[in-house]
Amino acid sequence: MRQWLLSDISPEPAGLMGPHRIPSEESHTHRWWQVMCLTGVDYFSTLGYQPGIAALAAGTVAPVATLVLVALTLFGALPVYRYVAAKSPKGEGSIAMLERLLPKWGGKIFVLVLLGFAATDFLITMTLSAADATAHFVENPLVPRGFSNHTVLITLILLALLAAVFLRGFTEAITIAVVLVVVYLSLNVVVIATALWHIVEAPHLVIDWQSAMFTEHGNPWMVAAIAVLVFPKLALGLSGFETGVAVMPQVDGSPADPPDHPITRIRGTRRLLTTSALIMSVFLISSSLVCTILIPENEFQPGGKANGRALAYLGHDYLGSGFGTVYDISTILILWFAGASAMAGLLNLVPRYLPRYGMAPDWARATRPLVVVFALIAFGVTIYFDANVDKQGGAYATGVLVLMTSAAIAVTLSVRKRRIRRLTLMFTTISVIFIYTTVANIIERPEGVQVAAFFIAAILIVSFASRINRSFELRSGIITFDETAQRIIDEAAASGEIQIVTHDPDERSLHEYHDKELQQRAESHIPDADQIVFLEVNVTDSSEFATDLLIHGRYREGGYRILWVDSAAVPNTIAATLLAIREQTGIVPNVYFEWSETNPLLNLLRFLFIGEGEVAAVTREVVRRAEPEISRRPIVHVG
């Protein structure tokens, strides 16, 4: 079983699979409208449950609240993600922007928290979509009534099938996404157009709706105020933007574009985002209007025939069971494919950050173990929420809104850094609106934060446990010596012995070098004939895990030879440098340390979080793990 689970393990964490994978240079990309359909399996599929959730949350005010949501979509989310597309052309998204804007440990912990909300978004996409697919299945008149008693089991089966596809090997299928989206939207056009025609033929329905709305809420101003207050409950209709920038690498580019700013790809992605937002806005408004006017309020309640499937209810009611069944099948397929898209997003999002931080277990380099973990979590979420679409709406909206709020804040910080006053004011306003929407949703439905807190805690625990476990790796990429450093090493190797003395880079006076040399020659019995080479490591950002090393050389008055390097951790860098010197010269070097006088436990914590601490013992441990052959290990002396 272990061999099968790890059969696709690769040097890079997780074999990136599915719609959100980063294609290689030889991968075939697609027209922007085709990729729009890829995002559409997530974005457009929300029509399966959004109108019903809107009517249940806002009642007769749902169409007006939907107008507020559409305004936020077109004048808030869309400008934010058009900007994000320009700043993350490789599909990194807004999280990468914040990572760049918030450096070191603070930025990385913030990214881990955002990954928790992203995991909430993607996992609840899987479970909510599967639950809604189940609702469309059991409510179909051709399905025996007894199936309605087994919604949790049916949802678990759908999730298991989804996991099975990925365990076998999921390959991206743009063509399938295009067909699913085109068929699904076409069927929705038919349903909504038919419903609108019935409203036109019976204008009293509109009058009845308006009368009920104003009777309940008073005057138009009060209706508008209520709509502003309740529209955060409709936030599921904003779900597609993060996916839109995640699939950027799939959009056609131009060979003439610079790699760091592919203008053609950015332009195509912006068209994708704008077109999908406009299409979704039209569907959101029209579907909310017809569902609120034509469907009895009690049918939206749990157990009602329109609960989680409002448009399907209209399709069956006005176009018959045959058309309704076709609509149900189309909805089930696109919702299921939305779950596949979310799973693929998780398989790409988690390995995109955690391995670089040294915060992914070794098995995370294989796809199948991740699929099993995500599937088991999805099973737990489904059982916890009883496969109920309404119960999961709060958690889904929380994940979506937090990511969109973070994107708005990232864009605001970016334009502020560029000192563009007009854009700073605009994006600050958008950020405030998203913050209000997020806070209002959390207050109204706190279970979303509870679910997100579970994912955040899980990611933090696993990440730091993995970081601690991997801290004794070499953690170096490419090691390069500059010309002076190479000459110093060659001169030291000419005597047949290489004596490296570690030195604190904060103490660089000639007096310090003189005293250090005398001390080490006396305490460690270094022969007078052997040259001493000082090695200094400057810790730049201890939150980084693996870094390339450029080792510099410097001669000082008095004949002192010094190697110095910038890196994330002192012991690992010393070990990597010693092994690189051995490979270049064929001589096993000696390295000399002094014992630290402070508490060993405190030193270990300093090493884990600031890259320093008990350097001698940790360097020896890194060397021991990196070189199993004792005779080839650099020799560590401590006095």
PEKASUL-V53242 format. One record per pair of residues at least 4 apart in sequence whose C-alpha atoms are under 6 Angstrom apart, sorted by the first residue. I is the first residue (numbers start at 1). GAP is how many residues later the second one is. D is the distance in Angstrom with one decimal. If there is no record, write none. Layout:
i->I gap->GAP d->D
i->I gap->GAP d->D
This chain:
i->3 gap->4 d->5.7
i->5 gap->363 d->5.5
i->6 gap->360 d->5.6
i->8 gap->358 d->5.6
i->9 gap->356 d->5.3
i->9 gap->357 d->4.1
i->10 gap->355 d->5.8
i->13 gap->338 d->5.7
i->13 gap->351 d->5.8
i->13 gap->352 d->3.5
i->14 gap->350 d->5.9
i->14 gap->351 d->4.2
i->14 gap->352 d->4.8
i->14 gap->353 d->4.9
i->15 gap->352 d->5.8
i->16 gap->5 d->5.0
i->16 gap->332 d->5.5
i->17 gap->4 d->5.2
i->17 gap->327 d->6.0
i->18 gap->153 d->5.5
i->18 gap->154 d->4.7
i->18 gap->326 d->4.9
i->19 gap->153 d->5.2
i->20 gap->227 d->5.2
i->20 gap->325 d->5.5
i->22 gap->227 d->6.0
i->23 gap->4 d->5.3
i->29 gap->221 d->4.9
i->29 gap->222 d->5.6
i->29 gap->223 d->5.2
i->30 gap->221 d->5.2
i->30 gap->222 d->5.2
i->31 gap->220 d->6.0
i->31 gap->221 d->5.7
i->32 gap->219 d->5.5
i->32 gap->236 d->5.3
i->32 gap->240 d->5.9
i->36 gap->4 d->5.9
i->36 gap->236 d->5.4
i->37 gap->140 d->5.7
i->37 gap->141 d->5.1
i->37 gap->144 d->5.9
i->38 gap->139 d->5.3
i->39 gap->204 d->6.0
i->39 gap->205 d->5.7
i->40 gap->4 d->4.8
i->41 gap->4 d->5.5
i->41 gap->293 d->5.8
i->41 gap->297 d->4.9
i->42 gap->296 d->4.7
i->43 gap->196 d->5.8
i->43 gap->197 d->4.3
i->45 gap->290 d->5.8
i->46 gap->4 d->5.5
i->48 gap->261 d->5.7
i->49 gap->259 d->4.5
i->49 gap->260 d->5.5
i->51 gap->237 d->5.1
i->52 gap->255 d->5.9
i->52 gap->256 d->5.5
i->52 gap->258 d->5.1
i->53 gap->4 d->6.0
i->54 gap->4 d->5.8
i->54 gap->8 d->5.6
i->54 gap->180 d->5.5
i->55 gap->4 d->4.8
i->55 gap->7 d->5.4
i->56 gap->244 d->5.9
i->58 gap->4 d->4.8
i->60 gap->153 d->5.4
i->62 gap->4 d->5.9
i->63 gap->225 d->5.3
i->63 gap->226 d->5.2
i->64 gap->163 d->5.9
i->65 gap->162 d->4.3
i->65 gap->166 d->4.9
i->70 gap->211 d->5.6
i->71 gap->4 d->5.8
i->72 gap->4 d->4.8
i->73 gap->4 d->4.9
i->73 gap->5 d->6.0
i->74 gap->4 d->5.3
i->76 gap->354 d->5.6
i->80 gap->328 d->5.8
i->81 gap->4 d->6.0
i->82 gap->188 d->5.5
i->85 gap->4 d->5.8
i->85 gap->160 d->5.9
i->86 gap->180 d->5.8
i->88 gap->4 d->5.4
i->88 gap->5 d->5.7
i->90 gap->159 d->5.6
i->91 gap->154 d->5.5
i->91 gap->155 d->4.3
i->91 gap->157 d->5.1
i->92 gap->4 d->5.5
i->93 gap->152 d->5.8
i->94 gap->313 d->4.9
i->98 gap->4 d->5.8
i->98 gap->312 d->5.5
i->99 gap->8 d->5.6
i->102 gap->5 d->4.4
i->103 gap->4 d->4.9
i->104 gap->437 d->6.0
i->104 gap->439 d->5.3
i->105 gap->438 d->5.2
i->113 gap->343 d->5.5
i->115 gap->4 d->5.9
i->116 gap->339 d->5.0
i->116 gap->340 d->4.2
i->117 gap->282 d->4.8
i->117 gap->335 d->5.5
i->119 gap->4 d->5.8
i->120 gap->4 d->5.8
i->120 gap->279 d->5.4
i->120 gap->332 d->5.5
i->121 gap->275 d->5.5
i->121 gap->278 d->4.4
i->121 gap->279 d->5.7
i->122 gap->220 d->4.9
i->124 gap->4 d->5.5
i->124 gap->272 d->5.6
i->125 gap->4 d->5.7
i->126 gap->213 d->4.1
i->127 gap->255 d->6.0
i->128 gap->261 d->5.6
i->129 gap->206 d->5.1
i->130 gap->25 d->5.6
i->131 gap->24 d->5.5
i->131 gap->256 d->5.1
i->133 gap->199 d->4.6
i->134 gap->21 d->6.0
i->135 gap->4 d->6.0
i->136 gap->192 d->5.7
i->138 gap->9 d->5.9
i->138 gap->10 d->5.4
i->152 gap->234 d->6.0
i->152 gap->235 d->5.2
i->166 gap->4 d->4.9
i->167 gap->201 d->5.5
i->180 gap->4 d->5.9
i->181 gap->4 d->5.9
i->182 gap->4 d->6.0
i->184 gap->146 d->5.8
i->188 gap->4 d->6.0
i->189 gap->4 d->5.8
i->191 gap->124 d->5.5
i->199 gap->4 d->5.8
i->204 gap->4 d->6.0
i->207 gap->4 d->6.0
i->211 gap->4 d->5.9
i->214 gap->4 d->4.7
i->214 gap->5 d->5.8
i->217 gap->6 d->5.9
i->227 gap->4 d->5.7
i->232 gap->205 d->5.2
i->232 gap->209 d->5.6
i->235 gap->162 d->5.6
i->236 gap->161 d->5.4
i->239 gap->161 d->5.9
i->251 gap->14 d->5.8
i->252 gap->13 d->5.8
i->253 gap->11 d->5.1
i->253 gap->12 d->4.6
i->254 gap->10 d->6.0
i->257 gap->5 d->4.9
i->258 gap->4 d->5.6
i->271 gap->4 d->5.9
i->276 gap->4 d->6.0
i->277 gap->4 d->5.9
i->280 gap->4 d->5.9
i->283 gap->4 d->5.7
i->284 gap->4 d->6.0
i->287 gap->4 d->6.0
i->288 gap->4 d->5.9
i->290 gap->4 d->5.8
i->291 gap->4 d->5.5
i->299 gap->5 d->4.1
i->299 gap->6 d->5.4
i->299 gap->7 d->5.2
i->300 gap->4 d->5.5
i->300 gap->6 d->5.1
i->300 gap->7 d->4.5
i->301 gap->6 d->5.9
i->302 gap->5 d->6.0
i->306 gap->4 d->4.4
i->306 gap->7 d->5.5
i->314 gap->4 d->5.9
i->315 gap->4 d->5.4
i->315 gap->9 d->5.0
i->316 gap->4 d->4.8
i->316 gap->5 d->5.2
i->316 gap->8 d->4.4
i->319 gap->4 d->6.0
i->321 gap->4 d->5.8
i->331 gap->4 d->6.0
i->332 gap->4 d->6.0
i->345 gap->4 d->5.8
i->346 gap->4 d->6.0
i->351 gap->4 d->5.9
i->354 gap->5 d->4.8
i->354 gap->6 d->5.3
i->355 gap->4 d->5.6
i->355 gap->5 d->5.1
i->357 gap->188 d->5.2
i->358 gap->109 d->5.1
i->358 gap->187 d->5.5
i->359 gap->104 d->4.2
i->359 gap->107 d->4.9
i->359 gap->108 d->4.7
i->360 gap->106 d->5.7
i->361 gap->105 d->5.4
i->371 gap->4 d->5.9
i->382 gap->4 d->5.8
i->382 gap->5 d->4.9
i->393 gap->4 d->6.0
i->394 gap->51 d->5.3
i->394 gap->54 d->5.0
i->395 gap->53 d->3.3
i->397 gap->4 d->5.9
i->398 gap->4 d->6.0
i->398 gap->50 d->5.5
i->401 gap->4 d->5.9
i->401 gap->37 d->5.6
i->405 gap->29 d->5.3
i->406 gap->4 d->6.0
i->408 gap->23 d->5.1
i->409 gap->22 d->5.8
i->412 gap->12 d->5.7
i->412 gap->15 d->5.2
i->412 gap->16 d->5.9
i->415 gap->5 d->5.7
i->415 gap->9 d->5.7
i->416 gap->8 d->5.4
i->423 gap->4 d->6.0
i->424 gap->4 d->5.9
i->427 gap->4 d->6.0
i->436 gap->4 d->5.9
i->441 gap->4 d->5.8
i->442 gap->4 d->4.8
i->449 gap->4 d->5.8
i->453 gap->4 d->6.0
i->459 gap->4 d->5.7
i->467 gap->4 d->5.8
i->472 gap->150 d->5.1
i->473 gap->149 d->6.0
i->474 gap->98 d->5.1
i->474 gap->102 d->5.9
i->475 gap->71 d->4.4
i->476 gap->70 d->5.1
i->476 gap->71 d->5.1
i->476 gap->72 d->5.6
i->477 gap->70 d->5.5
i->477 gap->71 d->4.4
i->478 gap->70 d->4.8
i->479 gap->70 d->4.7
i->480 gap->70 d->4.8
i->481 gap->4 d->5.6
i->481 gap->5 d->5.8
i->481 gap->69 d->5.9
i->481 gap->70 d->4.8
i->482 gap->70 d->5.4
i->484 gap->69 d->4.7
i->485 gap->67 d->5.3
i->485 gap->68 d->3.7
i->492 gap->6 d->5.6
i->492 gap->39 d->6.0
i->493 gap->4 d->5.9
i->493 gap->5 d->5.7
i->498 gap->91 d->4.9
i->499 gap->33 d->5.3
i->499 gap->91 d->5.1
i->500 gap->33 d->4.9
i->500 gap->34 d->5.8
i->500 gap->90 d->5.9
i->500 gap->91 d->4.6
i->501 gap->33 d->4.8
i->501 gap->90 d->5.7
i->501 gap->91 d->4.8
i->502 gap->32 d->5.7
i->502 gap->33 d->4.8
i->503 gap->32 d->5.9
i->503 gap->33 d->5.4
i->505 gap->31 d->5.3
i->512 gap->4 d->6.0
i->519 gap->4 d->6.0
i->520 gap->4 d->5.3
i->521 gap->4 d->5.0
i->521 gap->5 d->4.5
i->533 gap->28 d->5.2
i->533 gap->29 d->5.7
i->534 gap->28 d->4.6
i->535 gap->27 d->5.9
i->535 gap->28 d->4.8
i->535 gap->29 d->5.8
i->536 gap->28 d->4.6
i->537 gap->27 d->5.8
i->537 gap->28 d->5.1
i->537 gap->29 d->5.9
i->537 gap->33 d->5.8
i->538 gap->28 d->4.7
i->539 gap->27 d->6.0
i->539 gap->28 d->5.3
i->539 gap->29 d->5.2
i->540 gap->27 d->5.9
i->540 gap->28 d->5.9
i->541 gap->27 d->5.2
i->542 gap->26 d->4.3
i->542 gap->68 d->5.0
i->542 gap->69 d->5.3
i->544 gap->24 d->5.8
i->551 gap->13 d->5.8
i->551 gap->14 d->4.9
i->552 gap->11 d->5.6
i->552 gap->12 d->5.3
i->553 gap->9 d->5.8
i->553 gap->10 d->4.6
i->554 gap->8 d->5.2
i->555 gap->5 d->5.9
i->555 gap->6 d->4.9
i->556 gap->4 d->5.1
i->569 gap->42 d->3.9
i->570 gap->41 d->5.8
i->570 gap->42 d->5.7
i->571 gap->44 d->5.2
i->571 gap->47 d->6.0
i->571 gap->48 d->4.5
i->575 gap->44 d->5.7
i->575 gap->48 d->5.7
i->582 gap->4 d->5.1
i->582 gap->5 d->5.2
i->582 gap->6 d->5.3
i->588 gap->46 d->5.3
i->589 gap->45 d->5.2
i->590 gap->44 d->5.9
i->590 gap->45 d->4.8
i->591 gap->45 d->5.2
i->592 gap->45 d->4.8
i->592 gap->46 d->5.9
i->593 gap->23 d->5.9
i->593 gap->45 d->4.7
i->594 gap->44 d->5.4
i->594 gap->45 d->5.1
i->603 gap->10 d->4.1
i->603 gap->11 d->5.2
i->606 gap->4 d->5.3
i->606 gap->6 d->5.7
i->606 gap->7 d->5.1
i->607 gap->4 d->4.3
i->607 gap->5 d->4.4
i->607 gap->6 d->4.8
i->615 gap->4 d->5.8
i->623 gap->4 d->5.9
